[in-house]
Amino acid sequence: MNNTRLLEVIDVVAGVAINSDFNADVTGDWINLKNYAGAVVIITKPAGTAGDDILLKLLQASDITGTGSKTLNINHFYAKVGTQTGVNTFTRYDLTTPGTVDTSSITGNSYTGTGAATAQSALDLNSEAVEAMFVIDVRADDLDVSNAFSCLTYFNTGSSVGNALLANVLIIPYGARLPGEIPLSSIIA
């Protein structure tokens, strides 16, 4: 039996301001993974307008001020698309060409999961007009550790959404290297 409580080994951080309008560029707090094994980034959005597909984009940097920021390539993610009370399981998408994910057209990638067409063809998640939840699991060593990158943030490109769309991002660093009753803050140097 494990006596560790969940909040002794994770942190929970609002990745962007609550109910951010994804019709504009939005950058959240930088999360430092020096004291964590990784982080789960959870993006939730309500039903929107047809054609308003969000991009899944993470940035990495060498410190919490964003020094040297650059794109953190996403190599897989999970999605639940549709009324969230009625979608039971996640679909996993594995990308052979890691990068930023355009949820309207996952092209040039091989992906797995229900609804996957053939490898190398475009897949539209059809998430713009319905509720959706996207989850990206990032291990600390997925960052450019050889150049001392240890921080990440979620970045929304507003140009991909033409109408107001209030969305939320939670970042949950996990695997605290120094677990305790209160987890170490992941938004400090």
Summary of the structure (lengths in Angstrom):
residues: 189
radius of gyration: 16.6
end to end distance: 34.1
largest distance: 50.5
contacts: 582
relative contact order: 0.38
helix: 6%
strand: 37%
